[in-house]
Amino acid sequence: MQTQTTEHQFYFPTDWKSIYERIQAIDPIKYASTRNFQNGALTLLGPYISRGVISTKFVFEHVNSLDLEWKVTEKLVQELAWRDYWQQIWVVKHNQIESDFNFEQKDILHTGVPTSIVEANTGIEAIDEAVENFYKTGYLHNHMRMYIAAVCCNIGKYHWSAPAKWMYANLLDGDLASNHLSWQWVAGTFSNRKYVANQENINKYFNSTQRNTFLDVPYEAFNNLEVPAELLQSQNSITEIKYPESISPLDLEEKKTLVYNYYNLDPLWHEGEDVQRVLLIEPVVFERYPISQKCMDFALGLSSSIKGIKIFVGSFTSLKTQLKDSEIIFKEHPLNAHYQGVLEDRDWMTSVEGYFPGFFKFWNKAKKELVK
């Protein structure tokens, strides 16, 4: 029996009114009990958090305003905290997140990305349908991301890096820290345990009754499982995008300027102030960290909610040169290390900073600030 997923479930509007309504619709109680299921009461806010339209703090403050008991909101808040946790690691460790982090990945036999994953042809119906919808919507359920990573790394014996880049490139909520470190968690390079799931697990959470796949085995069989024929062929996924039309340097004013980017599209940033607002699209960033055209178009759609936004395609250095002595303001982010000007902090949920080797050490400290 094939799973049933409707594309409209995962539609992501780009206007602020719709985004705000989605925040108001959060149901922390149903989220906690159903989040692992395909059709669970998900918030579907990931793309807006990753693109910096809203922050984890913004969502937490809404959840906190519902005046519910902590025990019924804790799971949702904890998942928000995971985002801050991954980001704090990125802030401290920089590009170390792009290679094996704590442990070397073991038993690697292949490079690239399994062709059957890229082409949605693994023979596992839930995975194949999810990948097909992924290309249409830019969305993957978090549980499905783990399934795909486990199939690539721990069943197909691929190094995590190339498949992680493929997934990042196509996710509307693509975030290098959350994506790459989650893949490493599955592959056993962040923690020393690998994640696997069998067909029974997929059937349970993704409304499927499929049998006789290469995952239809008891868990103890994974220790000696040969790489299935479906995963032997690989390819290097290539993503190309068209950049939007850039404004002419003559259209830039010599005045106080807020610099936005792919990770900061906050429409409320310095709201009401008389400033110049520039969305900086740096090709060098997207050459190193490719994204799909769908993701670029989504980001541009979100930027349209920023009043008076001007799009500048080029390097930060060239933008700064055109702005001459104008004051430049930007939000802190690991990909902004080369920016110059006034740096402002992001809106974190708590004041907890720095690297923690495990999430729960971070969470236990953060929770002290979050509990009413």
Secondary structure, DSSP 4 states (H G I P E B T S, - for coil): ------GGGG----SHHHHHHHHHT--HHHHHHHTTSTTS-----HHHHHTTSS-HHHHHHHHHHT---HHHHHHHHHHHHHHHHHHHHHHHHGGGGGS--SSPPPS--B-SEEHHHHTT-SS-HHHHHHHHHHHHHS---HHHHHHHHHIIIIIS-B-SHHHHHHHHHH-TT--HHHHHHHHHHHHTSSSS------HHHHHHHTT----SSTT-S-GGGGGGPPPPGGGS-EE------PPPPPPPGGG--SS-EEEEBTTB--TTTTTT---EEEEEE-HHHHHHS---HHHHHHHHHHHTTSTT-EEEES-HHHHHHHHTT--EEEE--GGGTT--SEEE----SSS--S--SSHHHHHHHHHHHH--
